[in-house]
Amino acid sequence: MDERVLLVEDDASIREIAAIGLGRAGFRVTTAADGREGLLQFRRDPFDAVVLDVMLPLVDGFEVCRQIRRDSRVPIVMLTARTDTTDVVVGLELGADDYVMKPFEMPELVARIRAVLRRTTGEEPQTILTFGDLEIDPQGFTARKAGRDVPLTATEFRLLLELARRPGQVLTREVLLDRVWHYDYLGDSRLVDVAVQRLRAKVEDDPANPRLVKTVRGVGYRLEKA
Amino acid sequence: MPRDVVPASRLRTRMTVAFIIVAGASAAALAAGSYLLVRESRLDDSFSRAEQATRRNLALAAEVPISGGAPGLRGYVESFQRERGVPAVLLLGEEVIASNPTLDVAIPAELRSVVARGEIGFQRFEVDGTPQLVMGGRPDAGVDAELYFLFSEERLFEDLADLRNVLLLGLALVILVSGLAGWAVAGRTLQPVATASRAARSIAEGLLDTRLPVGGRDEFGSWASSFNDMAEALEAKISALTEARARERRFTSDVAHELRTPLTAIVSEASLLREHLDDMPPEARRPAELLVADVSRLRRLVEELMEISRLDAGRTSVRLEPVDLRSLLGGMLRARAWESRVALEADEAVLQTDRRRLERIVGNLVGNALEHGGRDVAVRAGRDGTGVFVEVSDRGRGIAPEHLGHLFERFYKADPARTGPGSGLGLNIALENARLLGGDIEVWSEPGEGTRFTLRIPVT
């Protein structure tokens, strides 16, 4: 394994035990105690995943998330202490891939990080998939629209690929939660809805009237066959 | 709202009717009295003028001998009408001589008997359809002749009829005016009552700052100020209570919140410790096991307190999505490792609801059944006439009837001696969540037989 994880958490006890837990799970952990330090660490070294507390001194978790997303598709897992559901949605809209509610047990956190790190969901098609002017390269883990690279996060790419593997077929939120986020039970369907919104903003000509990623009311989502 | 409008207008009607009765009765008495007075004096007046004329005519007649026979007498009788304008009738034995050939008058026997006694007699009756005062006497005491004069009272009775009509019209006007005035006055008088009734209603609806205008120093004015005092006291009391309740809720929420950070650390620490229980020296192992178990108990309690404080604050959102009942229940039992202990029998049913809340409700019910009921815990779910139901039953000891009504209260424990892992909040949280989903939970229990909780969620 040896994936590098940046853990940004202000509470010393939580930071230390989480670092121990993630270290035992096989990750190489770097810790930061506030948002500014977190951003400095992130810019200095490359990381495979970031675990980010929402309530951070100096620069809060949302701002850190926003800044990281400016130029990186690294998977981000938010630690949200507040039960305010808006926290979760704000984090996801800023581009976080998943969240873990405090308090959490170490296996939960480890499982969420492994899930966002898992790059593929099965045997990938070898060929480039084309939908109109959108090209998806499953091997290169990239997408191009009208010849230009689309900056998708890992989760957005997996979501797009999952839909693209079954064009025209409706995938329910539960199926998408299972295949993209690896929740086998009771994942938060807002993960799907927010990720679809973000994906549309990047691949649709007019995100308000999507022609590619369609909503099937009361069921789920579908990628049009072009 | 007919509830308050009807009595108000009924009272108004009653006041108006009283007004009409008082005004109408006084006006009627006044009218009747004046009519009778006028009638009396007019009739008296007419009588005395007739008597005067009769006496004078009889005195004139006495100077004329009656013996001349009918033809001569006729001219004589006619002269009364001609010269004095008074129709006359002379009765001479069986002979009737009238001053006017068309005059056909039968003098009543009563009147004749008075005249026969030598007095002047009179009677009022109608002749040819007009009211007449007929008065007569004997012109010559020696001769058996009676002379009667007819004084028309047609004008008099016409005048009286006019007077009566005017009075009746006046009475009707008085009644109408007093009715309108009564309605208006009653409306004005009752206005404070209507205002107060509206004010009371708006207080009942929660607008505690409602006050009555205090106008004037009458009874209504002092009533209004008493009402305002009452509203003031009520508002102060309720806002104090609300404040206290909000403080209490804030405190619960703050406590739970403050507990969260150390709890997060402890929970993570305990979850790592759990993996190393086997490596521990025997004397440390048992305490560590207990620590791990108690941490999860504490976690559950804090999380439930937080959920309760969120529910109390109304800071909860319901997220509707299509939920497959059977797969949700199966998933829930699998995720909590209850599959082997709980029998599941669910029909295919998809409903629009909040899956997390539904999962929470059924999870709490099943957890409760496993903890207290123990044996043969079963979940049955499906659709019925009104919506979707989930039934969680056990064949445990059952719950005594006196506890049944309190089961959903916070921290209520049917058996205080028993301390289980439960926080005492689980059923309350289940019920609050059920209500958020528009549903309800019923409980049936029979000591010795078992307990059954039924969650019902209507499907529209």
Interface residues (C-beta under 8 A of the other chain):
Chain A: D11 S13 I14 I17 A18 I20 G21 R24 A81 T83 D84 T85 K102 P103 F104 E105 M106 P107 L109 R173 E174 D184 Y185 L186 D188 S189 R190 G218 V219
Chain B: R260 T261 P262 L263 T264 A265 I266 V267 S268 E269 A270 S271 L272 R299 V302 E303 M306 R310 R315 S317 R319 E321 P322 S327 G331 M332 R334 A335 Q352 R355 R356 E359
